[in-house]
Amino acid sequence: MKLFDNEAPVYVRLGFQFLIIFFICFFINIAQNILIPFAFAALLAVLLLPLVSFLESNHISKILSIFIALFIAIGFVAGIIYFLSSQIANFIQDVPSIKEHLNQHFIDVQSWIKTKFNLSFSEQNQYLEKQADLIKESGTGYLKTTFFSLTEAILLLFLLPIYTFLLLYYRLHIRNFLFVVFKKEYNTEVQNVISRSKLMIR
């Protein structure tokens, strides 16, 4: 009795399928630092593909077309970052005014708590100080998490243009590989899947 045989017991086939899913999930978890930039690069490559094809149709070399498309994409992202940074800067300028209003609201809330729950201002302040101490104790963990998040973001920004360039440059080889993997009678279905995937991403 073969493991891949359709006549194998249901529990054998089901167990084998769960085992495959487990190893796939395990591999994704281990290789996520590579797969996540690759997935974003694939999305970006599909988005930039029409522009690259247009530039190539105007007798611009493949490498130069890809560099131009990437430069436009980087400029677009930089514009968004600049816009968000300017908004954050404006918000920081308004912080003193916001802080003043929040202090007034905080005093009003403390007065309401004192009236409703009969808790004095000193008791409320002691509770807040206790919570602040707990936050300070767990602050190291938050700092570590933030540091690793920033490291992953920098790694993503570094690998994303490289992966995108390679996917666009070798796109014909990747497309031909997909056709070779499946039998010839499935070529039409493979082409439909590729076309629908491009349309969905865009």
C-alpha positions in Angstrom: 0.0 0.0 0.0 1.5 3.3 -1.1 1.2 6.4 1.0 0.0 8.5 -2.0 -2.5 5.8 -3.2 -6.1 7.0 -3.3 -7.0 3.6 -1.9 -5.1 4.2 1.3 -7.2 4.6 4.5 -8.7 8.0 5.1 -6.8 8.6 8.4 -3.5 7.9 6.6 -4.1 10.4 3.8 -5.5 12.9 6.3 -2.6 12.5 8.6 -0.1 12.9 5.7 -1.9 16.1 4.6 -1.7 17.6 8.2 1.9 16.7 8.3 2.5 18.6 5.0 0.6 21.6 6.3 2.7 21.5 9.5 6.0 21.5 7.7 4.8 24.3 5.4 3.8 26.5 8.4 7.1 25.6 10.1 9.1 26.6 7.1 7.2 29.9 6.7 7.8 30.7 10.4 11.5 30.0 10.1 12.0 31.8 6.8 9.6 34.7 7.3 12.4 37.3 7.3 13.1 36.3 3.7 9.5 35.4 2.6 7.9 38.6 3.8 10.1 40.9 1.7 9.8 38.5 -1.2 6.0 38.6 -1.0 6.0 42.4 -0.9 8.4 42.5 -3.7 6.2 40.2 -5.8 3.3 42.6 -5.2 5.4 45.6 -6.1 6.8 43.9 -9.2 3.2 43.2 -10.5 2.2 46.8 -9.9 5.3 48.1 -11.7 5.1 45.6 -14.6 2.9 47.8 -16.8 5.2 50.7 -16.4 8.3 48.6 -17.1 6.6 47.1 -20.2 5.6 50.5 -21.5 9.2 51.8 -21.1 10.6 48.7 -22.8 8.2 49.2 -25.7 9.7 52.7 -26.2 13.1 51.1 -26.9 14.5 51.6 -23.4 16.7 48.8 -22.1 15.2 46.4 -19.6 17.6 47.3 -16.8 17.1 51.1 -17.3 13.3 50.6 -17.5 13.3 48.7 -14.2 15.5 51.3 -12.5 13.2 54.1 -13.7 10.1 52.2 -12.4 11.8 51.6 -9.0 12.9 55.2 -8.8 9.3 56.4 -9.4 8.0 53.9 -6.8 10.6 55.0 -4.2 9.7 58.7 -4.9 6.1 58.0 -4.4 6.7 56.3 -1.1 9.1 59.1 0.0 6.3 61.6 -0.8 3.9 59.7 1.4 6.5 59.6 4.2 7.2 63.3 3.8 3.5 64.1 4.0 3.1 62.0 7.2 6.2 63.5 8.7 4.8 67.0 8.1 1.6 66.1 9.7 3.4 64.6 12.7 5.5 67.8 13.0 2.3 69.9 13.0 0.9 67.7 15.7 4.0 68.0 17.9 3.6 71.8 17.7 0.1 71.5 19.0 1.2 69.2 21.9 1.3 72.0 24.6 -2.2 73.1 23.8 -3.4 69.5 23.7 -1.7 68.8 27.0 -3.3 71.8 28.6 -6.8 70.7 27.5 -6.1 67.1 28.6 -5.0 68.3 32.1 -8.3 70.1 32.4 -10.3 67.1 31.3 -8.2 64.9 33.7 -9.1 67.2 36.6 -12.8 67.0 35.6 -12.6 63.2 35.4 -11.0 63.0 38.9 -13.7 65.2 40.3 -16.4 63.0 38.8 -14.7 59.8 40.2 -14.5 61.5 43.6 -18.2 62.3 43.5 -19.4 58.9 42.2 -17.0 56.5 43.9 -15.9 58.5 46.9 -12.2 58.2 46.0 -10.0 61.1 47.0 -7.5 62.7 44.7 -4.6 61.2 46.7 -6.0 57.7 46.4 -6.5 58.1 42.6 -2.9 59.5 42.3 -1.5 56.5 44.2 -3.3 54.1 41.9 -2.0 55.9 38.8 1.6 55.9 40.2 1.3 52.1 40.8 0.2 51.6 37.2 3.0 53.8 36.0 5.5 51.7 37.9 4.2 48.5 36.3 4.5 50.1 32.9 8.1 51.1 33.6 8.9 47.5 34.6 7.6 46.1 31.4 9.1 49.0 29.4 12.3 46.9 28.6 10.2 44.3 26.8 8.5 46.9 24.8 11.9 48.5 23.9 13.2 45.1 22.7 10.1 44.5 20.6 10.4 48.0 19.1 14.0 47.5 18.3 13.4 44.2 16.5 10.5 45.7 14.6 12.7 48.6 13.4 15.4 46.1 12.4 12.9 44.1 10.4 11.5 47.2 8.8 15.0 48.3 7.7 15.7 44.8 6.4 12.5 45.0 4.4 13.3 48.4 2.9 16.8 47.1 2.0 15.7 43.8 0.4 12.5 45.1 -1.2 14.1 47.0 -4.1 16.6 44.1 -4.7 13.9 41.4 -4.9 11.7 43.6 -7.0 14.5 44.3 -9.5 15.3 40.6 -9.8 11.6 39.6 -10.2 11.1 42.1 -13.0 14.4 41.3 -14.7 13.8 37.5 -14.7 10.0 37.6 -15.1 10.0 35.7 -18.4 12.1 32.9 -16.8 9.7 32.7 -13.9 6.7 32.6 -16.2 8.3 29.9 -18.3 9.1 28.0 -15.2 5.5 28.0 -14.1 4.5 26.6 -17.5 7.2 23.9 -17.3 6.2 22.8 -13.8 2.7 21.8 -15.0 1.7 19.6 -17.9 1.1 21.1 -21.3 -2.7 20.5 -21.2 -2.8 22.9 -18.1 -1.1 25.8 -19.9 -4.3 27.6 -20.5 -5.3 27.3 -16.9 -1.9 28.5 -15.7 -2.1 31.5 -18.0 -5.6 32.3 -16.6 -4.4 32.1 -13.0 -1.4 34.4 -13.8 -3.7 36.9 -15.5 -6.3 36.9 -12.8 -3.6 37.2 -10.1 -2.2 40.3 -11.8 -5.6 41.8 -12.1 -6.4 41.1 -8.5 -3.2 42.6 -7.2 -3.6 45.8 -9.3 
